[in-house]
Amino acid sequence: DIQMTQSPSSLSASVGDRVTITCRASQVISDYLAWYQQKPGEPPKLLISATSTVQSGVPSRFSGSGSGTHFTLTISTLQPEDVATYYCQKFNSGPFTFGPGTKVDIK
Amino acid sequence: EVQLLESGGALAQTGGSLRLSCAASGFTFSTSAMSWVRQVPGKGLEWVSSLSGRTDATYYADSVEGRFTISRDNSKNMLYLQLNSLRAEDTAIYYCAKTVWYNGLDVWGQGTTVTVSS
């Protein structure tokens, strides 16, 4: 099975900083990658599908890129409401594995 | 409004069974793919199972293959997850999610809690 990894596992940044989270697949998954945001006590929320398609209602400061095995989620200017854990998920074929998550907080 | 509401979570004994339900509304359930995802509180997300929308093909994580069964009743707009031969490591919050194949899980319920104890 394809394994998903994320780095870093956690980060602390200042409001207004540019934040980049990396997700890697152990094999090529084309662009079948989704990103989710989960705030404490809430279910996850789909932010980005198919590597770079930002979902309706998601702030434009969120963007995704990559292909093959290397993907990134970027928050262009970190806001206090972005404090959350972010997960990637592969969607090329089953199993639809999640990455281990990246916890983002404010410095 | 698109909505998913899980139920059926409970305290169960090791080796026991539970059936989780997910009531869907606000979208065309019969042609939508659906998934179950679980999460141990304070830990990461674990994909459990998915059911394709048009072919009803099923997919399972290795950790639950042969013990859990995903199914649907389109006449009732209901998704189910039958959990058999429960283990302590099945203890988690279980979420159902509307699934857009190759894209992601775009609508999530609030979750239902399963606790497995001897």
Chai-1 contact restraints between the chains, C-beta under 6 A:
chainA,res_idxA,chainB,res_idxB,connection_type,confidence,min_distance_angstrom,max_distance_angstrom,comment,restraint_id
A,Y32,B,Y102,contact,1.0,0.0,6.0,A-B,restraint_1
A,A34,B,G104,contact,1.0,0.0,6.0,A-B,restraint_2
A,P43,B,Y95,contact,1.0,0.0,6.0,A-B,restraint_3
A,P43,B,W108,contact,1.0,0.0,6.0,A-B,restraint_4
A,P44,B,W108,contact,1.0,0.0,6.0,A-B,restraint_5
A,L46,B,G104,contact,1.0,0.0,6.0,A-B,restraint_6
A,L46,B,D106,contact,1.0,0.0,6.0,A-B,restraint_7
A,S49,B,N103,contact,1.0,0.0,6.0,A-B,restraint_8
A,S49,B,G104,contact,1.0,0.0,6.0,A-B,restraint_9
A,A50,B,N103,contact,1.0,0.0,6.0,A-B,restraint_10
A,Y87,B,L45,contact,1.0,0.0,6.0,A-B,restraint_11
A,F91,B,Y102,contact,1.0,0.0,6.0,A-B,restraint_12
A,G94,B,Y59,contact,1.0,0.0,6.0,A-B,restraint_13
A,P95,B,A61,contact,1.0,0.0,6.0,A-B,restraint_14
A,F96,B,W47,contact,1.0,0.0,6.0,A-B,restraint_15
A,F98,B,L45,contact,1.0,0.0,6.0,A-B,restraint_16
A,F98,B,W47,contact,1.0,0.0,6.0,A-B,restraint_17
A,P100,B,G44,contact,1.0,0.0,6.0,A-B,restraint_18
A,G101,B,G44,contact,1.0,0.0,6.0,A-B,restraint_19
